[in-house]
Amino acid sequence: MQSSSMTVLRMSKQVQLSQLRSMATIKEKVGEVIEKAGKAFTDTGKVGKKFNPDHPDGTAGKEAHKQGKAADKQGGALKKDGAVGKEFTKEGAVGGTAQKAAEKTEGVGKKMQGEEKTKK
């Protein structure tokens, strides 16, 4: 009778270990998705680069850049280093907030995948 109890305990521990491994794998996969989402919104990511006038795919950024060039010619608050225009750069309040949020999200994803990923 005691050996059957031991067998059940061993099997139970094996199931628990298997579940823990599965949970770790799920956590890593979720981390990958979060990391990719964060990367997408950085200034060179799939979404962020669309708003970067210096990137070849920066269509939205180029249109805004055209508008910005017109504003630069006229001068005033909307030029790229004006009171409003400078807020939309990567270092500005609007652009900078988006960049920081994207980088933080990317970092959370890396952390969820484990410290080894963070060090690479």
C-alpha positions as a Markdown table, in Angstrom:
| # | Residue | x | y | z |
|---|---|---|---|---|
| 1 | Met | 0.0 | 0.0 | 0.0 |
| 2 | Gln | 2.8 | 2.4 | 0.8 |
| 3 | Ser | 4.5 | 1.9 | -2.6 |
| 4 | Ser | 1.3 | 2.9 | -4.4 |
| 5 | Ser | 1.1 | 6.1 | -2.3 |
| 6 | Met | 4.7 | 6.8 | -3.2 |
| 7 | Thr | 4.0 | 6.2 | -6.8 |
| 8 | Val | 1.0 | 8.6 | -6.7 |
| 9 | Leu | 3.2 | 11.3 | -5.0 |
| 10 | Arg | 5.9 | 10.9 | -7.6 |
| 11 | Met | 3.4 | 11.2 | -10.4 |
| 12 | Ser | 1.9 | 14.2 | -8.7 |
| 13 | Lys | 5.3 | 15.9 | -8.5 |
| 14 | Gln | 6.0 | 15.1 | -12.1 |
| 15 | Val | 2.7 | 16.7 | -13.2 |
| 16 | Gln | 3.5 | 19.8 | -11.1 |
| 17 | Leu | 7.0 | 20.1 | -12.7 |
| 18 | Ser | 5.5 | 19.7 | -16.1 |
| 19 | Gln | 2.9 | 22.4 | -15.3 |
| 20 | Leu | 5.7 | 24.7 | -14.0 |
| 21 | Arg | 7.7 | 24.2 | -17.2 |
| 22 | Ser | 4.6 | 25.0 | -19.3 |
| 23 | Met | 4.0 | 28.1 | -17.3 |
| 24 | Ala | 7.6 | 29.2 | -17.9 |
| 25 | Thr | 7.2 | 28.6 | -21.6 |
| 26 | Ile | 4.0 | 30.6 | -21.7 |
| 27 | Lys | 5.6 | 33.5 | -19.8 |
| 28 | Glu | 8.5 | 33.5 | -22.3 |
| 29 | Lys | 6.1 | 33.6 | -25.2 |
| 30 | Val | 4.1 | 36.4 | -23.7 |
| 31 | Gly | 7.4 | 38.2 | -23.1 |
| 32 | Glu | 8.4 | 37.8 | -26.7 |
| 33 | Val | 5.0 | 39.3 | -27.8 |
| 34 | Ile | 5.4 | 42.2 | -25.4 |
| 35 | Glu | 9.0 | 42.9 | -26.5 |
| 36 | Lys | 7.9 | 42.9 | -30.2 |
| 37 | Ala | 5.1 | 45.2 | -29.5 |
| 38 | Gly | 7.4 | 47.7 | -27.7 |
| 39 | Lys | 10.0 | 47.4 | -30.5 |
| 40 | Ala | 7.3 | 48.2 | -33.1 |
| 41 | Phe | 6.6 | 51.6 | -31.5 |
| 42 | Thr | 10.3 | 52.8 | -31.2 |
| 43 | Asp | 11.5 | 55.3 | -33.7 |
| 44 | Thr | 12.9 | 52.6 | -35.9 |
| 45 | Gly | 10.2 | 50.0 | -35.3 |
| 46 | Lys | 7.4 | 48.9 | -37.7 |
| 47 | Val | 5.0 | 51.6 | -36.5 |
| 48 | Gly | 7.4 | 54.2 | -35.1 |
| 49 | Lys | 9.5 | 54.5 | -38.3 |
| 50 | Lys | 6.3 | 55.7 | -40.1 |
| 51 | Phe | 6.5 | 58.8 | -38.1 |
| 52 | Asn | 10.3 | 59.3 | -38.4 |
| 53 | Pro | 11.0 | 61.6 | -41.3 |
| 54 | Asp | 14.6 | 60.4 | -41.5 |
| 55 | His | 13.6 | 56.8 | -42.0 |
| 56 | Pro | 13.0 | 55.6 | -45.6 |
| 57 | Asp | 9.6 | 54.2 | -44.6 |
| 58 | Gly | 8.6 | 57.4 | -42.7 |
| 59 | Thr | 5.6 | 58.3 | -44.8 |
| 60 | Ala | 3.6 | 60.0 | -42.0 |
| 61 | Gly | 6.8 | 61.6 | -40.8 |
| 62 | Lys | 7.7 | 62.8 | -44.2 |
| 63 | Glu | 4.3 | 64.4 | -44.6 |
| 64 | Ala | 4.6 | 66.0 | -41.2 |
| 65 | His | 8.2 | 66.9 | -42.2 |
| 66 | Lys | 6.9 | 68.7 | -45.4 |
| 67 | Gln | 4.5 | 70.6 | -43.2 |
| 68 | Gly | 7.3 | 71.3 | -40.8 |
| 69 | Lys | 9.5 | 72.6 | -43.6 |
| 70 | Ala | 6.7 | 75.0 | -44.5 |
| 71 | Ala | 6.5 | 76.0 | -40.8 |
| 72 | Asp | 10.3 | 76.4 | -40.7 |
| 73 | Lys | 10.2 | 78.8 | -43.6 |
| 74 | Gln | 7.5 | 80.8 | -42.0 |
| 75 | Gly | 9.1 | 80.5 | -38.6 |
| 76 | Gly | 7.3 | 80.6 | -35.3 |
| 77 | Ala | 6.0 | 78.0 | -32.9 |
| 78 | Leu | 5.5 | 75.2 | -35.4 |
| 79 | Lys | 9.0 | 75.1 | -36.8 |
| 80 | Lys | 11.0 | 72.0 | -35.8 |
| 81 | Asp | 12.8 | 73.8 | -33.0 |
| 82 | Gly | 9.8 | 76.1 | -32.2 |
| 83 | Ala | 7.8 | 75.9 | -29.0 |
| 84 | Val | 5.3 | 73.4 | -30.5 |
| 85 | Gly | 7.4 | 71.6 | -33.2 |
| 86 | Lys | 10.2 | 70.6 | -30.8 |
| 87 | Glu | 7.7 | 68.6 | -28.7 |
| 88 | Phe | 7.2 | 66.1 | -31.5 |
| 89 | Thr | 10.8 | 65.0 | -31.8 |
| 90 | Lys | 12.1 | 61.9 | -30.2 |
| 91 | Glu | 13.4 | 64.1 | -27.4 |
| 92 | Gly | 10.3 | 66.2 | -27.1 |
| 93 | Ala | 7.4 | 65.8 | -24.7 |
| 94 | Val | 5.1 | 64.0 | -27.2 |
| 95 | Gly | 7.6 | 62.0 | -29.2 |
| 96 | Gly | 9.8 | 61.4 | -26.2 |
| 97 | Thr | 6.8 | 60.0 | -24.2 |
| 98 | Ala | 6.0 | 57.6 | -27.0 |
| 99 | Gln | 9.7 | 56.5 | -27.3 |
| 100 | Lys | 10.0 | 55.9 | -23.6 |
| 101 | Ala | 6.8 | 53.9 | -23.4 |
| 102 | Ala | 7.9 | 51.8 | -26.3 |
| 103 | Glu | 11.3 | 51.2 | -24.8 |
| 104 | Lys | 9.8 | 50.4 | -21.4 |
| 105 | Thr | 7.4 | 47.9 | -22.9 |
| 106 | Glu | 10.2 | 46.3 | -24.8 |
| 107 | Gly | 12.2 | 46.0 | -21.6 |
| 108 | Val | 9.3 | 44.4 | -19.8 |
| 109 | Gly | 9.0 | 41.8 | -22.5 |
| 110 | Lys | 12.7 | 41.0 | -22.3 |
| 111 | Lys | 12.5 | 40.7 | -18.5 |
| 112 | Met | 9.6 | 38.2 | -18.8 |
| 113 | Gln | 11.7 | 36.1 | -21.0 |
| 114 | Gly | 14.5 | 35.9 | -18.4 |
| 115 | Glu | 17.6 | 37.7 | -17.5 |
| 116 | Glu | 19.6 | 36.0 | -20.2 |
| 117 | Lys | 17.6 | 37.7 | -22.9 |
| 118 | Thr | 18.1 | 41.1 | -21.2 |
| 119 | Lys | 21.9 | 40.6 | -21.2 |
| 120 | Lys | 22.1 | 39.7 | -24.9 |
